[in-house]
Structures are given as structure tokens and as C-alpha cells.
């Protein structure tokens, strides 16, 4: 699945969440799951619907209604204090009992009670009959069982739609413009949808309807998956990517379980809330941290690669962590703590990321100029050799043949052939005309004559990458094969694969293997060939991996992906 497809899926999930919340606000009311009936001159709970808010709160049939929608049905005793004596203001005052001495039902006709039992429950206070019977003036009444917010729950939840839309529309625009970093531009919609959906579904969750709570929870989980998969694709190494994909699946499954727990009341509310926040937030956080990888701050001395890698790692980590803070923003006015998080990002970007961006941009420009100058110099040398030295050598061979000096003419032809081969290395017409696959065939045939052993090429040309990518791949292969001949030994294996999604190249030899400090030595000027390969890979945004196999031999791999 490519980034465009993931973006469309993420945007669809966010829009479905928004439309569902709007329908809920128009058509659905808060329902705690209580059914009331008239009993003994008052109202009593006669039914508690399973998996509803009332069931999760422990409401049982038979509980008495103390107040309903602000109307008192059972008058409770209370205390008040008399006005202090002006002559003795410090004299302690004894509380005065107000109202009946025991909880007493208010005198209401059965017709009025029946109408109240059929009314919408906006708020209610409940208590068991035993709690009311055990009331004593010395200890006061029982702790009343339940209070329901009624329509205010949906009204407050609707406040989450505005910050949700800001995160969805404003976040997508900000990311698409590249203001948050080039690495996040391809995943702009998944990032925006994962950040906005937990807020967009708040009205759905506020209904307390079991079905709607489950749907809202599943939409929240689904919104995290496109971002998690997009971040997972940025992880180096196929084995690591597969492991993280398994982790994404596990956290998504546990998130579904936590949503079910929320509805069934199988665990306490606080425990379920923490489990839901942690597991759903971990879906994008896990691949975000894995894609960021370890950050080597000491390596910033190597200006180009390390600064760019630090910025990219920071962007991936922030993208993966942002939904975690949005999930914690579940209380009115639905701006904290996500506002603190975004503010911290802005401050950090102002004082750390922007200077690094300028540093990396300057380094990238210098690197591109070096590569362009190198290619221009190669072309100039090839033209000079072809137009001057090679032409003059050809004339010299003809004169030697005319003069009867066959030995000198043959030596001249050998030198001319060598110069033509050098021109081919410098200008690469086969690369321009046929592509990097045939150019690698030609290169392997030449290297095999020098290696004194087997040099084999396995290639799959599904498509031709852009010209700059082809040039970088060929130059890396050229340098890696030259090193394999010089420092390694046959057999040498070259693998090349090009598809619509990207290109991969690997070169393996059977020599003793590259030194462990070769990479750092390249940055300080010790190995110009390795530095050249690194610059070529960075120029096209590819990943270059050079290592020694445990059993000996050097492995050079480069992977470029279509953005």
C-alpha cells in the first residue's frame, strides 16, 4: 500500500467520524439505560439495560429515585446553622435540623409520577431503599448512588469538533506545504487524521450508547493504522519492519479489547481509560520511534548526514507521539494537553530544528555541487580524450601502418582501445541509452576480467528509475566493485532490482571484510571511495548500508524508494 492510498483511507475515516458525530448531535440523545416505574408513591428503577452507563455504574433494579431532572421526589433531612449572636460572635452554634427527620417521599399524584417516569432522563440521583432506611440524624444520609449529566454531555462533547477540524484541515495543509519537514509531506493526511479523529468522535462516545461507543472506539483505532503503516515503511531493515507490523497488530487488538471493556464494565473506569489511552496511542508511537531510530548527537560533527538524519528522526518521533496527546485531550474545552504539546514542538522547532534545517540544507547544497562538479569534470575529460588525444592517436596508428611499423600500430590500437574504455567509464552512453540494468551487465563483464574469478549479476528490470537515480546507482556499483576487486576476492555477487516502488542494489564479496571504523574514516577523509558512495546515496535520498558479514566478506547495499 502506497502513501496516496493510505492518505485516502485516513481522510475517509476522519470524514466518517465527523459525519457520524453531526448525525448524533442532530438525532441522538443521551440515554443512561434506565427504565423507571411508579412504586409506593415514588419512582423506582425497574430495568437497567445491559452494557449501558447505568449498568457500568452499578445501578440495580429497585433503587429509588431521589431527584429527577431537578425535581425532588424524596425530601432528605438537612442541617443549617443559625445566625451568630452579635454579642458573642465566637460562640459555637449548634446546627438546626431542616426538613423531615427522615427521608420522606414528596406528595405527588400518580399521574404526575407516571409522566415523570416517561420523561427523558436529563439528570437523576438514586439510592437504595436500605440506604434511605438506615439514615440517622447523627451520621446523615447515605452517599447517593448516581448522577447523570443528561444533554449537557453531548453539548460539551460538541466542543471537541472545532479543535478536531483545526487539526484535520490545518494540520493537513501545514504538512502538505512541507512546513513540518519534507519527510512528513507524503504522510500528511494520515498524520492529520490520526490527530483529529479522537476529537471528532467525542460526541459519539458521549451518547453512552453501547453500539455507538464501540463504533467511536473502532474509528479511533482505525485512524491510527494508516499513520502507523506509513511510519513502519520508513523503518530500515525488512526484519525490523515485519516485527513492528506485528506490534501494530497486537496494540490494535488490545485497543479493541479496551473498547469492549469500556462498554461491558469488565474493569474499573480508570483502568479501562488508561488501557485505552496507552494501547491506542502506542499504535503509531511504536513505528514512529522505530523509524526515528537511535539519534547520535555526537555525530553532528559530520554536518550533512547526521543533521539530516536528526531532523528526520525528530519528525517521525513527533508524528508518532502526537496522537497520544490527542487521546489524552478528552475533557472540555478539548484543548489541553494537545495545546501544550504543539506549543512545545513550536518552541523546540524555533530554537533547534530550524538551525539544523539551515545547516543540513547548506550541507546538501554543497554535496550536490560536488557531485555535479565531479560529473561535469568527467564529461570534460571524456570530451578532451575523445576529441583530441584519441583522434591524434588514430592518425598516428594510420601513419605507422603506412610506414610499415605493424608492431607500433598494434600498440597504438591497444592504447586507443584503452582510451575508449576510459571514455566509456566517464561518459556512460550505455547508461543514458539503455538504462542502469544493461550498464551493470557491461560493468560486470569488465570487472570479471580484472577480478580473476566469478562476478555474477542478478537483475530484475521492472521499470527504469529517474536518470539521477540511475547515475547514482551505477556510480555506487562501480565504486563497490572496484573495492571488491582491490580489497576482497571472488566470487562477487551483484543484485539489482527495480520496481514501481523503488530500486535496490547489493554487492557482496568473499574477502576478509571491511574494517569496523571505515565509515567514520570516510567522514574524516580516510576513504574517499566510501565517502563518494555516501554522497551519491544522500543526493537521491537513498539508504546506504556497508558492513562486514560475521563470516567474512563485505556487503554493500543501497535502497531507494519512490516518494
MITOR-18389 format. One record per residue (C-alpha): residue in three letters; z, x, y. Coordinates in steps of 0.1 Angstrom, whole numbers, plus 2048, in hexadecimal, padded with zeros to 3 digits. Layout:
BEGIN
AlaZXY;...
# end
This chain:
BEGIN
Unk800800800;Unk7F580F822;Unk80780D843;Unk7F17F1850;Unk7F87DA833;Unk81E7E1835;Unk81C7D985B;Unk80B7B7854;Unk8257AE83A;Unk8427B8851;Unk8347A486E;Unk82F786858;Unk85378884C;Unk86078A870;Unk84A76C87C;Unk85575785E;Unk87A75E867;Unk87475488B;Unk862734882;Unk87C72A868;Unk898730882;Unk88671A89B;Unk8826FE881;Unk8A7701879;Unk8B06FD89D;Unk89A6DE8A0;Unk8A16CD87F;Unk8C06DA86E;Unk8E56D5877;Unk9046E886C;Unk9126D984C;Unk9336E783E;Unk92E6D381E;Unk94A6BA822;Unk949695819;Unk965680827;Unk97465E81D;Unk98F64682A;Unk9B0649817;Unk9D363D820;Unk9CB636844;Unk9BA65884A;Unk99D66D840;Unk99D682820;Unk98469B811;Unk9746897F4;Unk9586A27EB;Unk9516C77F2;Unk92D6D17EC;Unk92A6F07D6;Unk9207127E6;Unk925704809;Unk93B712825;Unk9576FA81C;Unk9567057F8;Unk95772A802;Unk975722819;Unk9887137FB;Unk9886EF807;Unk9926D77EB;Unk98E6B17E7;Unk9AD69F7F1;Unk9B46B4811;Unk9BD69F82F;Unk9AA6A0850;Unk9C16A986D;Unk9A76A9888;Unk9826A0887;Unk96A6A78A4;Unk9876AB8BB;Unk99768A8B2;Unk9BB68C8A5;Unk9C0679884;Unk9E268787A;Unk9FA68E897;UnkA0E6AD891;UnkA306B589F;UnkA326CE8BA;UnkA4B6E08D1;UnkA4C6E48F6;UnkA646F690E;UnkA756E592B;UnkA726F194F;UnkA8B70E955;UnkAAB705968;UnkAA671298C;UnkACB71B98E;UnkAC972F96D;UnkAA573A969;UnkAAF75494E;UnkAC173B939;UnkAAF737917;UnkA9F714912;UnkAA07018F1;UnkA7E6F48E6;UnkA796CF8E7;UnkA676BD8CA;UnkA496AA8D6;UnkA3868F8C2;UnkA436828A0;UnkA5C69588B;UnkA4469786E;UnkA1D69786B;UnkA13673871;Unk9F166286E;Unk9E465488E;Unk9DF62E88D;Unk9B962A88A;Unk9A760C87B;Unk99561085A;Unk97460886B;Unk979624884;Unk98363C868;Unk964632854;Unk94E639872;Unk95F65B876;Unk95A663851;Unk93465E855;Unk932672875;Unk924695877;Unk9406AF873;Unk93F6C5892;Unk9626D288D;Unk97F6CA876;Unk9A26D586D;Unk9AE6CF84A;Unk9CF6D1837;Unk9DB6C8815;Unk9F36AB811;UnkA0D6C2802;UnkA0C6D8822;UnkA116B9837;UnkA2E6AC821;UnkA406CE822;UnkA406D0848;UnkA636D6857;UnkA6D6D987B;UnkA7E6FB875;UnkA5E70B867;UnkA436F6876;UnkA246E9865;UnkA0E6FA84D;Unk9F1710857;Unk9D46F885A;Unk9B8700841;Unk996700851;Unk9856FF872;Unk95F6F9875;Unk94B703893;Unk9326E7890;Unk9126E88A5;Unk91F7068B9;Unk91771C89B;Unk8F271589F;Unk8F47178C5;Unk9047398C4;Unk8EC7458A9;Unk8CE73B8BE;Unk8D97578D7;Unk8CD7708BD;Unk8A97668C1;Unk8A47768E3;Unk8B079A8D9;Unk89D7958B8;Unk87C78E8CA;Unk8837AB8E2;Unk8877C38C4;Unk8687B48B3;Unk84F7B38CF;Unk85D7CE8E6;Unk8657E58C9;Unk8427E18BA;Unk8317E88DB;Unk8478068E2;Unk8408158BF;Unk81B80E8C0;Unk81781F8E1;Unk82783E8D1;Unk84483F8E9;Unk85C8438CC;Unk84885F8BC;Unk8278628AA;Unk836862888;Unk84383E88D;Unk82383089C;Unk81382787A;Unk83381586F;Unk839803890;Unk8387DF882;Unk84F7E7864;Unk8687F787B;Unk8677DA894;Unk8697BF879;Unk8867D0867;Unk8997D2888;Unk8927AF894;Unk894799874;Unk8BA79B870;Unk8BD78B892;Unk8A177388E;Unk8B176386F;Unk8D375E87F;Unk8CD738885;Unk8C3735861;Unk8E3745855;Unk8F873186D;Unk8EF71085C;Unk90771883F;Unk8EE707829;Unk8ED719807;Unk8C7718804;Unk8C1723828;Unk8DB73F826;Unk8CA74D807;Unk8A874A818;Unk8B475C837;Unk8C4777822;Unk8A477D80E;Unk88F77E82E;Unk8A779983B;Unk8A37AD81B;Unk87E7A981A;Unk87A7B583E;Unk88A7D6835;Unk8727DE818;Unk8527E682B;Unk8657FE841;Unk87680E823;Unk855812811;Unk844821831;Unk86183A834;Unk85F84180F;Unk83B84C812;Unk84586782B;Unk85C878811;Unk84F89A805;Unk84B89B7DF;Unk8408807C7;Unk85F8827B2;Unk87687D7D1;Unk8608607DC;Unk86484F7BA;Unk8898547BA;Unk88D8457DD;Unk8778277D2;Unk8908217B6;Unk8AC8237CF;Unk89B80A7E6;Unk8977F27C8;Unk8BC7F57BF;Unk8C97EF7E2;Unk8B27D17E6;Unk8BF7C27C6;Unk8E37C87D0;Unk8DA7B87F2;Unk8CE7997E0;Unk8EE7987CC;Unk90279A7EC;Unk8EF77D7FB;Unk8F77687DC;Unk91C7727DF;Unk91B766803;Unk9107437F7;Unk9257407D8;Unk94574F7E7;Unk9497667C8;Unk95A7807DE;Unk96E77F7FF;Unk95A77B81F;Unk96279D82D;Unk9597AF80C;Unk93879C80A;Unk9307A382E;Unk9357C982A;Unk9217C9809;Unk9057B6819;Unk9047CD838;Unk9067ED824;Unk8ED7E4809;Unk8D27D481F;Unk8D67EF839;Unk8D280A81E;Unk8B07FE814;Unk89E80F832;Unk8BA828838;Unk8B683A817;Unk89184281A;Unk89684983F;Unk8AF865838;Unk89A87281B;Unk87B873831;Unk88E88584C;Unk89A89F833;Unk8B18BC83B;Unk8AE8C7860;Unk8B08ED865;Unk8BC8F0889;Unk8BD916885;Unk89891687E;Unk89090A8A1;Unk88892E8A9;Unk867927898;Unk85B9118B4;Unk83E8FE8A5;Unk8468F2883;Unk86C8EE886;Unk86C8DB8A7;Unk8518C389B;Unk8648BE87A;Unk8848B888C;Unk87589D8A2;Unk86488D884;Unk88488E870;Unk89887E88D;Unk87E862890;Unk87F85A86B;Unk8A585A86A;Unk8A8843889;Unk88E82B87B;Unk8A282985A;Unk8C482586B;Unk8BB80B886;Unk8BB7EC86E;Unk8DF7F6864;Unk8EA7F1888;Unk8D67D188C;Unk8E77C286D;Unk9097CA87D;Unk8FE7B689C;Unk90879488D;Unk91E7868A8;Unk9167768CA;Unk9087818E1;Unk8F57958C7;Unk8F17B58DB;Unk90C7CB8CE;Unk90C7E48BC;Unk8E67E78BC;Unk8E77EC8E2;Unk8FE8098DE;Unk8E78188C3;Unk8C88158D8;Unk8DA8238F6;Unk8E58418E2;Unk8C18468D7;Unk8B58458FB;Unk8CF85E907;Unk8C88758EA;Unk8A38738EF;Unk8A787B914;Unk8BA89A90F;Unk8AF8A78ED;Unk88F8978DF;Unk87A8998FF;Unk8808BE903;Unk8778C38DF;Unk8578AE8E3;Unk84C8C5900;Unk8548E38EB;Unk8418D78CC;Unk8248CB8E1;Unk8208ED8F2;Unk8238FE8D0;Unk8098E78C0;Unk7F18ED8DD;Unk7F59138D9;Unk7F09108B4;Unk7D18FB8B8;Unk7C39148D1;Unk7C99308B9;Unk7B791E89D;Unk79A9148B3;Unk7979378C0;Unk79794589D;Unk77B92E892;Unk7679368B2;Unk76B95B8AB;Unk760956887;Unk741943893;Unk73995E8AD;Unk73C97A893;Unk72696787B;Unk70C962896;Unk70D9868A0;Unk70A99387D;Unk6EE97A875;Unk6DA97E895;Unk6DE9A389A;Unk6EB9B987D;Unk6DB9A5861;Unk6B99A2872;Unk6B99C787A;Unk6C39CF856;Unk6A79B9849;Unk68E9CC85E;Unk69D9ED851;Unk6989E282D;Unk6749DA833;Unk66E9FC843;Unk67FA0E826;Unk6699FA80D;Unk64AA03821;Unk655A28821;Unk659A267FB;Unk67FA2B7FC;Unk688A117E2;Unk6ABA1E7DD;Unk6B3A1B802;Unk6A29F9803;Unk6B79EC7E6;Unk6D79F97F7;Unk6CD9E7817;Unk6C79C6804;Unk6EA9C97F5;Unk6FA9CE817;Unk6E59B1824;Unk6F199A808;Unk7159A4810;Unk71099C835;Unk70197A82C;Unk720973817;Unk73697D834;Unk72296584A;Unk72794A831;Unk74D950831;Unk74D94F857;Unk73693185E;Unk73A91C83E;Unk719908840;Unk7208FA81D;Unk7408EB82A;Unk72E8DA847;Unk7128CD831;Unk7218C4810;Unk7478C2816;Unk7668D580A;Unk7618CD7E5;Unk7408E07E1;Unk74D8FA7F9;Unk76B9007E1;Unk7529037C4;Unk74091E7D6;Unk76192F7E0;Unk76F92F7BC;Unk74F93E7AF;Unk75295B7C8;Unk7779607C2;Unk77296079C;Unk75C97F79E;Unk7789917B1;Unk79598579D;Unk78B99377C;Unk796974769;Unk79394F768;Unk79493B789;Unk78F916782;Unk78A8F8799;Unk7938D4792;Unk7878BD7AE;Unk7848987B4;Unk76F88F7D3;Unk77586A7D9;Unk76D86E7FE;Unk767888819;Unk78588D831;Unk77F894856;Unk76E8B685F;Unk78D8C686D;Unk7A08BD84D;Unk7848CB837;Unk7858EB84B;Unk7AA8EF849;Unk7AA8E8823;Unk78F90281D;Unk7A091D832;Unk7C1917820;Unk7B09197FF;Unk79D93880A;Unk7BD94A815;Unk7D193E7F6;Unk7B694A7DE;Unk7B496C7F0;Unk7DA9707EC;Unk7D79657C7;Unk7BE9807C1;Unk7D199B7D4;Unk7F59937CA;Unk7F297D7AA;Unk7DC97D78B;Unk7C6965778;Unk7C494B76C;Unk7C293A78E;Unk7C1914790;Unk7B39017AE;Unk7B88DB7B0;Unk7A88C67CB;Unk7AA8A07CF;Unk79C88B7EB;Unk7A28657ED;Unk7A184B809;Unk7C785080F;Unk7C7876811;Unk7BF898803;Unk7D38B07ED;Unk7CC8D57E4;Unk7DF8EC7CE;Unk7D99107C2;Unk7EE9207A6;Unk7EC943798;Unk7FE95677C;Unk80B973790;Unk82F97E797;Unk8339647B2;Unk8389647D8;Unk8579737E6;Unk87395C7F0;Unk873967815;Unk84D965819;Unk84F94582D;Unk867953847;Unk855974848;Unk835961851;Unk846952870;Unk85297587B;Unk830985876;Unk834993853;Unk81997F841;Unk7FB975857;Unk7EA96383A;Unk80794C834;Unk80A94685A;Unk7E593E85B;Unk7E992483F;Unk807915851;Unk7F4912872;Unk7D7902860;Unk7ED8E884F;Unk8008E086F;Unk7E08DB882;Unk7D58BD86D;Unk7F98B0866;Unk7F98BA842;Unk8168C582C;Unk8148E981F;Unk82A8F4802;Unk82A9187F6;Unk8439227DB;Unk8489387BC;Unk84992779A;Unk86992E786;Unk85593F76B;Unk840953783;Unk82094B796;Unk81A93E7BA;Unk81491A7C1;Unk8029107E2;Unk7FE8EB7E9;Unk7F28D8807;Unk7F28B380C;Unk7E289F828;Unk7E587982C;Unk7CF86283F;Unk7E285485D;
# end
